[in-house]
Amino acid sequence: MTASSAERLAGVLKARGHLVNPERAAVLRAFAAADRPVHAEQLWLDARRHGPVSRATVSRTLNLLRDAGVAELSARDGRRHYFSLKGAARRITLVDASAGAVRQIEAPDALDALHAALAQAGFALAEGVEVRVTPLPARPGLQA
């Protein structure tokens, strides 16, 4: 994401009547620059590169962005909640159940099938798609 993405996020919050002070602007820059889902602690560490930021500001900003419909809860891993920009790409979030690592894959066909199955059952997806996975065991003769 670019600086203009952070400015767009700031505009969304301002339009909803929220203050975008230097602390919150640092959080927005760090969030817009994230290339994968981030949890509040990681976002706090990233935002601190732009200046002093409290953990409370990070949590409040993530919740404001989610309430505004521009961010979504992508995954949960124990007590950590991972957030990403909503609609940035058609991705599925993978949570490695053994290592706790989180990453995203692009899988538009799988998402289309999921949306169709949910619609047939009378539902719509409320937030991102999270799948808990474990690595396949290595098989002799196969290279990654």
C-alpha positions in Angstrom: 0.0 0.0 0.0 1.1 3.6 -0.5 1.0 6.8 1.5 -2.3 7.6 -0.4 -3.8 4.5 1.2 -3.0 5.9 4.6 -4.5 9.2 3.6 -7.6 7.5 2.4 -7.9 5.7 5.7 -7.5 9.0 7.5 -10.2 10.5 5.3 -12.6 7.7 6.2 -12.0 8.3 10.0 -12.3 12.1 9.6 -15.5 11.7 7.7 -16.9 9.7 10.7 -15.9 12.5 13.0 -12.7 11.0 14.5 -9.5 12.9 15.2 -6.5 11.9 13.2 -3.6 13.1 15.4 0.1 12.2 14.8 -0.2 9.0 16.8 -3.2 7.7 14.8 -1.6 8.9 11.6 1.4 6.7 12.4 -0.9 3.7 13.0 -2.6 4.3 9.7 0.7 4.5 7.8 1.9 1.3 9.3 -1.4 -0.5 8.7 -1.6 0.7 5.1 2.0 -0.5 4.5 1.3 -4.0 5.9 1.6 -6.7 3.2 -0.2 -9.3 5.3 -2.6 -9.4 8.2 -1.2 -7.8 11.4 -2.0 -8.1 15.0 -2.1 -5.1 17.3 1.3 -5.8 18.9 3.1 -6.0 15.5 1.2 -2.9 14.3 2.3 -1.0 17.5 5.9 -1.9 16.8 5.7 -0.8 13.2 3.9 2.4 14.0 6.5 3.4 16.6 9.0 3.8 13.8 7.0 6.9 12.9 7.0 8.3 16.4 5.6 7.6 19.9 2.4 5.6 19.8 0.5 3.9 22.6 -0.9 0.4 22.4 -4.4 1.8 23.2 -4.3 4.0 20.1 -3.4 1.0 18.0 -6.4 -1.0 19.4 -8.8 1.9 19.1 -7.7 2.7 15.6 -8.1 -0.9 14.4 -11.6 -1.0 15.9 -12.5 2.3 14.3 -11.3 1.0 10.9 -13.3 -2.2 11.3 -16.4 -0.2 12.4 -16.0 2.0 9.3 -15.9 -1.1 7.1 -12.4 -0.6 5.7 -10.6 -3.2 7.8 -11.6 -6.7 8.8 -10.6 -9.3 11.3 -8.8 -11.8 9.1 -7.7 -14.4 11.7 -7.5 -15.3 15.3 -4.6 -17.2 16.9 -5.2 -17.6 20.6 -5.6 -14.1 22.0 -4.2 -12.4 18.9 -6.5 -10.9 16.4 -5.1 -10.2 12.9 -6.5 -7.4 10.9 -6.2 -6.5 7.2 -7.7 -4.0 4.8 -11.1 -5.1 3.6 -11.4 -5.9 0.0 -7.7 -5.3 -0.8 -7.6 -8.6 -2.5 -9.5 -11.9 -2.7 -7.5 -13.8 -0.2 -7.8 -16.6 2.3 -5.9 -16.3 5.6 -4.0 -19.4 6.7 -3.1 -19.9 10.3 -0.5 -22.6 10.9 -1.9 -24.4 13.9 1.5 -25.8 14.9 3.6 -22.7 14.6 1.1 -19.9 14.9 2.3 -18.3 11.7 -0.2 -16.3 9.6 -0.1 -15.7 5.9 -2.6 -15.1 3.0 -3.1 -16.9 -0.3 -5.0 -15.7 -3.3 -7.8 -18.2 -4.0 -10.6 -16.5 -6.0 -12.1 -19.8 -7.1 -12.3 -21.1 -3.6 -13.8 -17.9 -2.4 -16.4 -17.9 -5.2 -17.4 -21.4 -4.2 -17.7 -20.4 -0.6 -19.8 -17.4 -1.4 -22.1 -19.5 -3.6 -22.5 -22.2 -0.9 -23.2 -19.6 1.8 -25.8 -17.9 -0.4 -27.5 -21.2 -1.1 -27.7 -21.8 2.6 -29.1 -18.3 3.1 -25.9 -16.7 4.5 -23.3 -14.1 3.5 -19.7 -13.9 4.7 -19.4 -11.4 7.6 -15.6 -11.1 7.7 -12.5 -12.6 6.1 -11.9 -16.3 5.6 -9.6 -18.0 8.1 -8.4 -21.5 7.7 -6.4 -23.3 10.4 -3.8 -25.5 8.6 -0.9 -27.8 9.4 2.0 -28.4 7.0 2.0 -31.6 5.0 4.7 -34.1 6.0 7.7 -34.1 3.6 7.6 -36.9 1.2 10.8 -38.5 -0.1 11.6 -37.6 -3.7 9.4 -34.4 -3.8 11.0 -31.0 -3.9 9.3 -27.9 -2.6 
